[in-house]
Amino acid sequence: MFNPRLEISLDKITHNTKRVIDVCRQYGIDVVGVNKVSCGSKEIAAAMIDGGIKIIADSRIENLKMISDINAVKMLLRLPMISRAREIVEAADISLNSELKAIKQLSKAALAIGKLHKVILMIDVGDLREGIFLDRENEIMEVVDEILQLKGVKLIGLGTNLSCFGGIIPSKDNLTKLIEIKNKIQKQFNTTLEILSGGNSSSLHLIQNRSMPKGINQLRLGTSLILGTVEINNTRIDNTYIDAFRLVTEIIEVKDKPSKPVGEVGKDAFGKKPFFKDIGIIKRAICAIGKQDIDIDWMKPQDETITILGGSSDHLIVDITYSNQNYEVGGEISFFLDYVAILKAMTSSYVYKVYI
């Protein structure tokens, strides 16, 4: 078996997806399966679809192209680049938008290939990432007016994003503002907006607290499907798996060494000055993986008696002093990963992906 490798349980992802969909369905909310953490993995997208997902979303058009033959609606999450409008309408059925100039280019591209491209207009309710800011109502109405006159595109709803940039927590108050804007648009233009997309996995805490405002009918979820977690409050969704991803590494050195480096301490390879507590001689193992491939702050050893000491570009160093297992050179050490570590490991071409 190749190392390092990421073992991915598709059955657990399917199970988590079914569970999260069931929870959201009780509140009239449809789930969009966000597949961006997998770098366009067809296998993971298929696992989400097996769990009941109808729309697969990604931030990168390259990844949507990789799953072009999967039977699901495709959504582009990141705001479209005008230079790639033709590719976007070819690969995505829906896109999130905030710039009229980009939407006009999507209109032209869609007309050129004879396709209707659906648009969700993003409204910034406070996090200060993408979207027209909520207090600029005149601008919102002007943009909506122009979109409704374009051919080749159809405005199907409004969306917002929270917590990703400004760390703003989704709340009944800020999502209600999205609902109010929708109602004003529908009244002014005598039209129907079928979708109110209320954010990402962080918005699930409103369902947990029974405070999701009525009218939000879509969430774009990734973390909760693969890990069963709600990161905004660090909680778990009942009856979900947190270990669908397991990183397996090979040991390339085992030595008894001092716990504190010897000599004058300067900056490490990443420009930081490390600190080590002197606790005497410890047994250390080096694994053949490093910060180029994973984020060591977002992972933990499966063996709970092991401690991660640190790492460099190509090496991960762990303390195995108190483990009852006999770790040797050529053996393996496994780790459970959180979202950030999964993202980095999936992106690395040096980590083998094994679907189980």
C-alpha positions as CSV (number, residue, x, y, z in Angstrom):
1,M,0.0,0.0,0.0
2,F,1.4,3.4,-1.0
3,N,2.2,6.0,1.6
4,P,1.3,8.6,2.7
5,R,-2.3,7.9,1.8
6,L,-5.7,9.3,2.6
7,E,-8.3,6.6,3.3
8,I,-11.7,7.9,2.5
9,S,-14.9,6.0,3.6
10,L,-17.5,6.7,0.9
11,D,-20.1,4.9,3.0
12,K,-19.6,7.2,5.9
13,I,-19.9,10.3,3.7
14,T,-23.1,8.9,2.2
15,H,-24.4,8.2,5.7
16,N,-23.6,11.7,6.9
17,T,-25.2,13.2,3.9
18,K,-28.5,11.3,4.4
19,R,-28.5,12.3,8.1
20,V,-27.9,16.0,7.4
21,I,-30.5,16.1,4.6
22,D,-33.0,14.5,7.0
23,V,-32.3,17.2,9.6
24,C,-32.6,20.1,7.1
25,R,-35.7,18.7,5.4
26,Q,-37.6,19.1,8.7
27,Y,-37.2,22.9,8.2
28,G,-38.0,22.9,4.5
29,I,-34.4,23.4,3.6
30,D,-32.7,21.7,0.6
31,V,-29.0,20.8,0.8
32,V,-26.4,21.7,-1.9
33,G,-23.5,19.3,-1.6
34,V,-20.2,21.3,-1.6
35,N,-17.5,19.1,-3.0
36,K,-14.6,21.7,-3.1
37,V,-12.6,20.0,-0.3
38,S,-12.1,17.0,-2.5
39,C,-10.6,18.8,-5.5
40,G,-13.4,17.5,-7.8
41,S,-13.4,13.9,-6.6
42,K,-16.0,12.1,-8.7
43,E,-16.1,9.4,-6.0
44,I,-17.0,11.8,-3.2
45,A,-19.5,13.6,-5.4
46,A,-21.2,10.3,-6.1
47,A,-21.3,9.4,-2.4
48,M,-23.1,12.7,-1.7
49,I,-25.5,12.0,-4.5
50,D,-26.1,8.5,-3.1
51,G,-27.0,10.2,0.1
52,G,-29.7,12.3,-1.6
53,I,-27.9,15.4,-2.9
54,K,-29.4,16.9,-6.1
55,I,-27.0,19.8,-6.6
56,I,-23.2,19.5,-6.4
57,A,-21.3,22.7,-5.9
58,D,-17.7,23.7,-6.2
59,S,-15.6,26.9,-6.3
60,R,-13.5,25.9,-9.2
61,I,-14.7,25.4,-12.7
62,E,-12.0,22.8,-13.3
63,N,-13.5,20.6,-10.6
64,L,-17.0,20.9,-12.1
65,K,-15.6,19.8,-15.4
66,M,-14.2,16.7,-13.7
67,I,-17.7,15.6,-12.6
68,S,-19.4,16.6,-15.8
69,D,-20.9,13.1,-16.4
70,I,-22.4,12.9,-12.9
71,N,-26.1,13.1,-12.8
72,A,-26.6,16.2,-10.7
73,V,-27.2,19.9,-11.1
74,K,-23.8,21.7,-11.0
75,M,-23.4,25.0,-9.1
76,L,-20.3,27.3,-9.2
77,L,-19.7,28.9,-5.7
78,R,-17.0,31.4,-6.4
79,L,-18.0,34.5,-8.3
80,P,-17.5,34.0,-12.0
81,M,-14.4,35.3,-13.8
82,I,-15.5,37.2,-16.9
83,S,-12.6,35.7,-18.8
84,R,-14.1,32.2,-18.3
85,A,-17.8,32.9,-18.9
86,R,-18.1,30.4,-21.7
87,E,-16.5,27.6,-19.6
88,I,-18.8,28.5,-16.7
89,V,-22.0,28.2,-18.6
90,E,-20.9,25.0,-20.2
91,A,-19.9,23.3,-16.9
92,A,-22.3,24.9,-14.4
93,D,-26.1,25.1,-14.4
94,I,-26.2,27.7,-11.6
95,S,-23.7,30.3,-10.4
96,L,-23.5,32.7,-7.4
97,N,-23.1,36.3,-8.6
98,S,-22.7,39.9,-7.4
99,E,-21.4,41.8,-10.4
100,L,-23.8,42.8,-13.2
101,K,-20.9,43.0,-15.7
102,A,-20.1,39.3,-15.1
103,I,-23.8,38.3,-15.4
104,K,-24.0,40.1,-18.7
105,Q,-21.1,38.0,-20.0
106,L,-22.7,34.9,-18.7
107,S,-25.8,35.9,-20.7
108,K,-23.8,36.3,-23.9
109,A,-22.0,33.0,-23.4
110,A,-25.3,31.2,-22.6
111,L,-27.0,32.5,-25.7
112,A,-24.0,31.5,-27.8
113,I,-24.4,27.8,-26.8
114,G,-28.2,27.9,-26.5
115,K,-28.3,27.2,-22.8
116,L,-30.2,28.9,-20.0
117,H,-27.9,29.7,-17.1
118,K,-29.4,30.2,-13.6
119,V,-28.2,33.0,-11.3
120,I,-28.3,33.5,-7.6
121,L,-27.7,37.1,-6.6
122,M,-25.5,37.4,-3.6
123,I,-26.4,39.8,-0.8
124,D,-23.8,40.8,1.8
125,V,-25.6,40.9,5.2
126,G,-22.5,41.7,7.2
127,D,-19.6,39.3,6.7
128,L,-18.0,41.5,4.0
129,R,-17.1,38.9,1.6
130,E,-19.1,38.7,-1.7
131,G,-22.4,40.3,-2.4
132,I,-24.1,43.7,-2.7
133,F,-24.2,45.2,0.7
134,L,-27.6,45.0,2.3
135,D,-28.1,48.7,2.9
136,R,-27.6,49.6,-0.8
137,E,-31.2,48.7,-1.6
138,N,-31.3,51.0,-4.7
139,E,-28.3,49.2,-6.2
140,I,-29.9,45.8,-5.5
141,M,-33.1,46.8,-7.2
142,E,-31.2,48.2,-10.2
143,V,-29.2,45.1,-10.7
144,V,-32.3,42.9,-10.4
145,D,-34.1,45.0,-12.9
146,E,-31.3,44.5,-15.5
147,I,-30.9,40.8,-14.8
148,L,-34.6,40.3,-15.4
149,Q,-34.2,41.9,-18.9
150,L,-31.3,39.7,-19.9
151,K,-31.7,36.6,-22.1
152,G,-29.8,33.4,-21.5
153,V,-29.8,33.9,-17.8
154,K,-32.5,33.5,-15.2
155,L,-32.6,35.0,-11.7
156,I,-33.7,32.1,-9.4
157,G,-33.0,33.5,-6.0
158,L,-30.8,35.3,-3.5
159,G,-28.0,34.0,-1.4
160,T,-25.6,35.1,1.3
161,N,-22.4,33.9,2.9
162,L,-21.4,34.2,6.5
163,S,-18.5,33.3,8.8
164,C,-15.9,32.6,6.1
165,F,-14.2,36.0,6.0
166,G,-15.5,38.3,8.7
167,G,-16.4,35.5,11.1
168,I,-19.9,36.9,11.4
169,I,-22.2,34.2,13.0
170,P,-25.4,33.4,11.0
171,S,-28.3,34.6,13.0
172,K,-32.1,34.9,12.8
173,D,-31.6,38.7,12.4
174,N,-29.1,38.7,9.5
175,L,-30.9,36.0,7.6
176,T,-34.2,37.7,8.1
177,K,-32.8,40.7,6.3
178,L,-32.2,38.4,3.3
179,I,-35.9,37.4,3.4
180,E,-37.0,41.0,3.6
181,I,-35.0,41.9,0.5
182,K,-36.5,39.0,-1.4
183,N,-40.0,40.1,-0.5
184,K,-39.3,43.6,-1.7
185,I,-37.9,42.3,-5.0
186,Q,-40.9,40.0,-5.6
187,K,-43.3,42.9,-4.9
188,Q,-41.6,45.5,-7.0
189,F,-41.0,43.3,-10.0
190,N,-44.0,41.0,-9.7
191,T,-41.7,38.0,-9.9
192,T,-40.9,34.9,-7.9
193,L,-37.6,34.0,-6.4
194,E,-37.6,30.3,-5.6
195,I,-34.4,30.1,-3.7
196,L,-33.1,31.8,-0.6
197,S,-29.6,30.3,0.0
198,G,-28.7,31.0,3.6
199,G,-25.1,30.1,3.8
200,N,-22.8,27.2,4.6
201,S,-22.4,24.6,7.4
202,S,-22.1,27.4,10.0
203,S,-25.8,28.2,9.4
204,L,-26.8,24.8,10.8
205,H,-26.5,26.0,14.3
206,L,-29.8,27.9,13.7
207,I,-31.5,24.6,13.0
208,Q,-29.9,23.1,16.1
209,N,-31.3,26.1,18.1
210,R,-34.7,26.0,16.3
211,S,-34.1,29.6,15.2
212,M,-33.7,29.3,11.5
213,P,-36.1,32.0,10.0
214,K,-38.9,30.6,7.8
215,G,-38.1,31.3,4.2
216,I,-34.5,30.2,4.0
217,N,-34.8,27.1,1.9
218,Q,-31.3,26.2,0.8
219,L,-27.9,25.7,2.5
220,R,-24.6,25.0,0.8
221,L,-23.0,22.3,3.0
222,G,-19.6,20.7,2.8
223,T,-18.0,20.3,6.3
224,S,-21.2,18.9,7.8
225,L,-21.5,16.2,5.1
226,I,-17.9,14.9,5.4
227,L,-17.4,15.3,9.1
228,G,-20.8,15.7,10.6
229,T,-19.7,18.9,12.4
230,V,-21.0,22.4,12.8
231,E,-17.8,24.4,13.0
232,I,-19.4,27.7,14.3
233,N,-20.1,26.1,17.7
234,N,-17.8,23.1,17.4
235,T,-20.6,20.6,17.8
236,R,-21.6,17.3,16.2
237,I,-24.8,16.4,14.3
238,D,-26.2,13.3,16.0
239,N,-25.6,10.0,14.4
240,T,-22.8,11.1,12.0
241,Y,-19.2,10.0,11.5
242,I,-16.3,12.3,12.1
243,D,-13.7,9.8,10.7
244,A,-14.6,9.5,7.1
245,F,-11.1,10.6,6.3
246,R,-8.0,8.9,7.8
247,L,-4.4,9.9,6.9
248,V,-1.9,7.0,7.1
249,T,1.8,7.8,7.2
250,E,5.0,5.7,7.1
251,I,7.6,6.0,9.9
252,I,11.1,6.8,8.5
253,E,12.9,7.3,11.8
254,V,12.6,6.3,15.5
255,K,15.1,7.8,17.9
256,D,15.5,8.7,21.6
257,K,16.4,12.4,21.6
258,P,16.2,15.4,23.9
259,S,12.7,17.0,24.0
260,K,14.3,20.5,23.6
261,P,16.7,21.3,20.6
262,V,20.3,22.0,21.5
263,G,21.8,25.4,20.7
264,E,20.7,28.9,20.0
265,V,17.1,29.1,18.8
266,G,16.3,31.1,15.7
267,K,13.4,31.0,13.2
268,D,12.3,27.7,11.7
269,A,11.8,27.0,8.0
270,F,8.4,28.9,8.1
271,G,9.7,32.0,9.7
272,K,8.5,31.3,13.2
273,K,10.5,30.9,16.4
274,P,9.5,27.6,18.0
275,F,9.3,26.8,21.7
276,F,10.0,23.5,23.2
277,K,9.6,22.5,26.9
278,D,12.4,20.5,28.3
279,I,11.0,17.2,29.7
280,G,14.1,15.1,29.2
281,I,14.8,12.4,26.7
282,I,11.7,11.2,24.7
283,K,11.1,8.7,21.9
284,R,10.4,10.5,18.7
285,A,9.2,9.2,15.4
286,I,9.4,11.0,12.0
287,C,6.7,10.4,9.4
288,A,7.2,10.9,5.7
289,I,4.8,13.8,5.2
290,G,5.0,17.5,5.9
291,K,3.5,20.9,5.8
292,Q,3.5,20.9,2.0
293,D,0.9,18.2,2.1
294,I,-1.1,18.7,5.4
295,D,-1.9,21.2,8.1
296,I,-0.6,19.7,11.3
297,D,-2.8,22.1,13.4
298,W,-6.0,20.4,12.0
299,M,-5.2,16.7,12.7
300,K,-4.8,14.4,15.6
301,P,-3.2,10.9,16.0
302,Q,-5.6,7.9,16.0
303,D,-3.4,6.6,18.9
304,E,-4.4,9.1,21.6
305,T,-1.1,8.5,23.5
306,I,0.9,10.1,20.6
307,T,1.6,13.9,20.6
308,I,2.4,15.9,17.5
309,L,5.5,17.9,18.2
310,G,5.7,19.8,14.9
311,G,6.9,19.5,11.3
312,S,8.8,20.9,8.4
313,S,8.0,20.9,4.7
314,D,8.5,17.1,4.4
315,H,8.6,15.7,7.9
316,L,6.1,15.2,10.7
317,I,7.6,14.7,14.1
318,V,5.6,13.0,16.9
319,D,6.3,11.9,20.5
320,I,5.6,8.2,20.9
321,T,7.1,7.8,24.4
322,Y,3.9,6.9,26.1
323,S,2.4,4.6,23.5
324,N,1.9,0.9,24.2
325,Q,2.3,0.1,20.5
326,N,5.7,-0.9,19.1
327,Y,6.3,1.7,16.4
328,E,9.2,0.9,14.1
329,V,10.8,2.2,11.0
330,G,8.6,1.1,8.1
331,G,5.5,0.9,10.2
332,E,2.6,3.3,10.0
333,I,0.9,6.0,12.1
334,S,-2.6,7.1,11.4
335,F,-4.3,10.5,11.9
336,F,-7.9,11.8,11.9
337,L,-8.2,15.1,10.0
338,D,-10.4,18.1,10.3
339,Y,-11.6,20.2,7.4
340,V,-8.4,22.3,6.8
341,A,-6.1,19.2,6.9
342,I,-8.5,17.3,4.5
343,L,-8.4,20.2,2.1
344,K,-4.7,20.3,2.0
345,A,-4.2,16.6,1.8
346,M,-6.7,16.3,-1.0
347,T,-5.0,19.1,-2.9
348,S,-1.5,17.5,-2.6
349,S,-0.5,15.2,-5.4
350,Y,2.0,13.6,-3.0
351,V,-0.8,12.0,-0.9
352,Y,-2.4,8.9,-2.4
353,K,-6.2,8.8,-2.2
354,V,-7.7,5.4,-1.4
355,Y,-11.5,5.0,-1.4
356,I,-12.8,2.3,0.9
